[in-house]
Amino acid sequence: MTNKIAFQGELGAYSHEACIVARPDHKPLPCPTFEDVITAVRSGLAEFAMLPIENTTYGRVADMHRLLPESGLFINDEVFVRVRINLLALPGVALSDVKVARGHLVILPQCKTFLDANGIRGEAAADNAGAAADIAAKNERGAAALASELAGEIYGLNALQKDVETQSNNTTRFLIMSGREDSERRSQAMVTSFVFQVRNIPAALYKALGGFATNGVNMTKLESYMVGGTFTATQFYADIEGHPDDPEVQLAFDELSFFTDMVHVLGTYPASATRPT
């Protein structure tokens, strides 16, 4: 199998940084969309997929909850990456020369305080690293990119100002996925991720989750989302602490099955050593 890890975006994206942190022995493979990342793994072009699932400032990455259950991939690991947003410009450009800063629509609000203080207009771009690449290619001296230091190194841009984000704890959680299920207990602290759909009965969600409470299983994440084009939020994504072989987790899943039409385990993997507490 090819020694590559696929991610969405251009070289220098924050997902690219996550690839370097988590799989430094794999060659990063940039892809235009999340769907393309998944396809790259399913087709054998890449061994792993690096997919963002949530950010401490922005919240969940909504597309992931739609894509993960049908991806055919399994979660093998998680990684947390501190998102440091830098103002990148061509060599010789001063901060006072910058009139516009481009970045993904998600990160522009995170940099608003800095941009406003320096009279810089924020402009949405499809990709942070892509904005850096465009500025370098077009030799735009009045523009800057809001992107990673890695993007600056790749495209020959200087960091006029580092860490321009308002939130100093801005962190993205990524899932490393592959076509291979790896549920071995590789750590004392394990995480199990799954999706489930509750039955159409009164208090179904309350009853479905009761088994986790009564058996002392800590649920660290629960997200509801629409499926099938309806406004009835009956499908959920959840993370719990523990392994399916743990007796208390087995009991909790047994109880869950009574009140659900579908339960699909996406993966069991070690809790990251950098997981925020």
ChimeraX attribute file (.defattr): number of C-alpha atoms within 10 A of each C-alpha:
attribute: neighborCount
match mode: 1-to-1
recipient: residues
	/A:1	7
	/A:2	12
	/A:3	15
	/A:4	21
	/A:5	28
	/A:6	30
	/A:7	32
	/A:8	24
	/A:9	22
	/A:10	21
	/A:11	22
	/A:12	23
	/A:13	23
	/A:14	27
	/A:15	25
	/A:16	26
	/A:17	22
	/A:18	27
	/A:19	28
	/A:20	15
	/A:21	13
	/A:22	18
	/A:23	17
	/A:24	12
	/A:25	12
	/A:26	17
	/A:27	17
	/A:28	24
	/A:29	23
	/A:30	20
	/A:31	18
	/A:32	12
	/A:33	12
	/A:34	20
	/A:35	14
	/A:36	16
	/A:37	24
	/A:38	27
	/A:39	19
	/A:40	22
	/A:41	23
	/A:42	18
	/A:43	10
	/A:44	15
	/A:45	17
	/A:46	24
	/A:47	21
	/A:48	33
	/A:49	32
	/A:50	29
	/A:51	26
	/A:52	26
	/A:53	18
	/A:54	18
	/A:55	18
	/A:56	14
	/A:57	17
	/A:58	14
	/A:59	10
	/A:60	16
	/A:61	15
	/A:62	12
	/A:63	12
	/A:64	16
	/A:65	20
	/A:66	14
	/A:67	13
	/A:68	20
	/A:69	17
	/A:70	9
	/A:71	18
	/A:72	16
	/A:73	22
	/A:74	25
	/A:75	27
	/A:76	22
	/A:77	21
	/A:78	24
	/A:79	21
	/A:80	21
	/A:81	21
	/A:82	16
	/A:83	23
	/A:84	19
	/A:85	26
	/A:86	24
	/A:87	30
	/A:88	33
	/A:89	31
	/A:90	23
	/A:91	13
	/A:92	11
	/A:93	18
	/A:94	13
	/A:95	18
	/A:96	10
	/A:97	14
	/A:98	22
	/A:99	16
	/A:100	15
	/A:101	25
	/A:102	27
	/A:103	25
	/A:104	20
	/A:105	15
	/A:106	14
	/A:107	20
	/A:108	21
	/A:109	15
	/A:110	18
	/A:111	22
	/A:112	17
	/A:113	13
	/A:114	16
	/A:115	20
	/A:116	11
	/A:117	8
	/A:118	13
	/A:119	12
	/A:120	19
	/A:121	15
	/A:122	23
	/A:123	15
	/A:124	15
	/A:125	19
	/A:126	12
	/A:127	22
	/A:128	27
	/A:129	29
	/A:130	23
	/A:131	25
	/A:132	33
	/A:133	22
	/A:134	14
	/A:135	21
	/A:136	22
	/A:137	10
	/A:138	8
	/A:139	12
	/A:140	14
	/A:141	17
	/A:142	17
	/A:143	25
	/A:144	32
	/A:145	34
	/A:146	34
	/A:147	32
	/A:148	25
	/A:149	23
	/A:150	18
	/A:151	28
	/A:152	24
	/A:153	13
	/A:154	13
	/A:155	21
	/A:156	16
	/A:157	24
	/A:158	20
	/A:159	23
	/A:160	17
	/A:161	14
	/A:162	15
	/A:163	19
	/A:164	19
	/A:165	23
	/A:166	15
	/A:167	14
	/A:168	12
	/A:169	13
	/A:170	17
	/A:171	18
	/A:172	23
	/A:173	22
	/A:174	22
	/A:175	21
	/A:176	24
	/A:177	28
	/A:178	24
	/A:179	19
	/A:180	14
	/A:181	15
	/A:182	16
	/A:183	19
	/A:184	13
	/A:185	16
	/A:186	12
	/A:187	11
	/A:188	10
	/A:189	14
	/A:190	20
	/A:191	24
	/A:192	22
	/A:193	23
	/A:194	19
	/A:195	20
	/A:196	22
	/A:197	22
	/A:198	23
	/A:199	18
	/A:200	12
	/A:201	9
	/A:202	8
	/A:203	11
	/A:204	18
	/A:205	18
	/A:206	11
	/A:207	16
	/A:208	22
	/A:209	16
	/A:210	14
	/A:211	20
	/A:212	21
	/A:213	11
	/A:214	11
	/A:215	14
	/A:216	12
	/A:217	17
	/A:218	13
	/A:219	17
	/A:220	11
	/A:221	12
	/A:222	13
	/A:223	13
	/A:224	16
	/A:225	15
	/A:226	14
	/A:227	15
	/A:228	6
	/A:229	6
	/A:230	9
	/A:231	9
	/A:232	11
	/A:233	13
	/A:234	18
	/A:235	20
	/A:236	20
	/A:237	22
	/A:238	17
	/A:239	20
	/A:240	19
	/A:241	21
	/A:242	25
	/A:243	23
	/A:244	20
	/A:245	11
	/A:246	11
	/A:247	12
	/A:248	18
	/A:249	22
	/A:250	17
	/A:251	16
	/A:252	22
	/A:253	17
	/A:254	13
	/A:255	17
	/A:256	23
	/A:257	16
	/A:258	13
	/A:259	21
	/A:260	20
	/A:261	13
	/A:262	13
	/A:263	17
	/A:264	12
	/A:265	17
	/A:266	24
	/A:267	22
	/A:268	27
	/A:269	28
	/A:270	21
	/A:271	19
	/A:272	16
	/A:273	10
	/A:274	10
	/A:275	11
	/A:276	9
	/A:277	3
